[in-house]
Amino acid sequence: MEAVSVIIPAHNAARTIARTLASLVSEKAVIGEVLLVDDSSSDATAAVATETALQFALPMRVISRAAATPAAPGIWRWSRPAFPGST
């Protein structure tokens, strides 16, 4: 079975992101990578997702954007992989 990439858009999803990632683990597909796109969350979405990914050994990266202001648009940033074996 081929590995799949999963893209999860998120904004202030700290309460639900662990359940979302746990549901991925229960799928029969082989998860090659998880990309969490965190759009300027003001809660702990990225931290909860990273902790959960480590718990389930999911190869995950967080792509996050700082909050935009009228003077400066938000800048998207890639994180280091949450799981040591991912690239």
N, C-alpha and C positions, 0 to 999 in steps of 0.2 A: 504494500500500500504506500502511495506517495505521501510525503509530508505536505501539509497545507500551511499557509500563512493566514493569520487571523488579525484583522484590524478592528480595534474597539475604540470608537469615539467616546469621550467622556468629558463631563463638566460637572463638578461638585457631586461626584458619584462615590464618595468614600463609604457611604452606608451600603451600597449595592455591588461595588466592584469585586469584592471577595467572592460573593455568590456567583457572579458572572464568570469569573476565572475558574471556580470550582466546577461549573457546568461544562466548561471546555474539557476538563480532565475526564469527565464522565462520557464524553463522546468517543466513538470508535475510531475517529480519524487520528492520524499521527500529526501532532502539532509541531511544525518545523520552527515557527516563530510566532510571537504575539507582539503586535505593535499597538501600544496604548497611546492614543492621540488625546492628550489632556489639554483642553482649550481653556486656559486661564482659570483653573479651579482655585477657589479660595479655601478649600478644605484639604484634607489629607488624602485625596484621591491617589496621587502618585505613590505616596508612602505605603498606603494600604495595598495597592496593586503590587508594588515591588515585594513587600513582605509575603503576600500570598503566592506570588510567582516563585519565590524561593522555597516556600513550603511545599509546593507541588512540583518543583523542578521544571517549571515552564520557562523556555527560553524567551525572555521578554525584553523589549526596549520601550522606554517611555519617550514620546515626542511631546514636548510641552511648549506652551506659548505663554510668555509673560503678558500680564494685562496691558492692553493698549491704552494709550492716552491720545488726546487730540494732536499733541505735538509729536508723538512717536508711536508708530504702529507696533503691535506686538511682534516679537521676534521668536520664531520657532527654534527649539534646541533639541538635539538628540541626547539621550542619556547613554551612559555606559550600559552594557547588557546587565540585566538583573541576575542572570544565571551564569555562573562562571564558564560554562561550556559553550555559550552562544557567542556569536561574532557581531 
